[in-house]
Amino acid sequence: MSDASDRFIEAISSLEAVADEVTPEEAHSSFDDATLQEFWRDWTHISGWVGALWRLLSRDLETPAQPVTDHELDETGASG
């Protein structure tokens, strides 16, 4: 896995952990002003990027998997 992939998974896990700990209402009332301002400033760009990735994945996954038609790729378990 690439460094960017690792950091992305870590970021998702961290955000998920915060979302599990506090409600949006609690975050709004308890996070300091600098944290809330940074979220407000950066979230539009981040959510746009995430939305584009989501649409690409959704498009990839909307087509059902097809069975393998190349018999050369079929494995029989026998050697030789």
C-alpha positions in Angstrom: 0.0 0.0 0.0 1.3 3.4 -0.8 2.1 6.1 1.8 -0.9 8.1 0.6 -3.2 5.1 1.0 -1.9 4.4 4.5 -2.4 8.1 5.6 -5.9 8.1 4.0 -6.9 5.0 6.0 -5.5 6.5 9.2 -7.4 9.8 8.5 -10.7 7.9 8.0 -10.1 5.9 11.1 -9.3 9.0 13.1 -12.3 10.9 11.9 -14.5 7.9 12.6 -13.2 7.7 16.1 -14.0 11.4 16.8 -17.5 10.9 15.2 -18.1 7.9 17.6 -17.0 10.0 20.6 -18.9 13.2 20.2 -22.1 14.3 18.4 -22.0 17.2 16.0 -23.7 19.3 18.6 -21.1 18.4 21.2 -18.3 19.2 18.8 -19.9 22.5 17.9 -20.1 23.5 21.6 -16.8 22.0 22.9 -14.2 22.3 20.1 -12.1 25.5 20.3 -12.7 28.3 17.8 -9.5 27.6 15.9 -10.5 24.0 15.3 -14.0 25.0 14.1 -12.6 27.7 11.8 -10.1 25.3 10.2 -12.9 22.7 9.7 -15.2 25.4 8.2 -12.4 26.7 5.9 -11.1 23.3 4.7 -14.1 21.1 4.6 -15.6 22.3 1.3 -12.4 21.3 -0.6 -12.1 18.0 1.3 -15.7 17.1 0.8 -15.5 17.9 -2.9 -12.5 15.6 -3.3 -14.2 12.8 -1.2 -17.4 13.2 -3.3 -15.5 12.9 -6.6 -13.8 9.7 -5.3 -17.1 8.4 -4.1 -18.7 8.9 -7.5 -15.8 7.2 -9.3 -16.0 4.2 -6.9 -19.8 4.1 -7.3 -19.5 4.1 -11.0 -17.0 1.2 -10.9 -19.2 -0.8 -8.6 -22.5 -0.3 -10.3 -21.6 -3.0 -12.9 -22.0 -6.5 -11.5 -18.9 -8.8 -11.7 -18.8 -11.1 -14.7 -17.6 -14.7 -14.7 -14.2 -15.4 -16.1 -14.5 -16.4 -19.8 -10.8 -17.2 -20.4 -10.3 -20.8 -19.6 -6.6 -20.4 -19.6 -7.1 -18.4 -16.3 -9.2 -21.2 -14.7 -7.3 -23.0 -12.0 -8.1 -26.7 -11.6 -5.8 -27.4 -8.7 -3.8 -29.9 -10.6 -0.2 -29.2 -11.6 1.5 -29.7 -14.9 
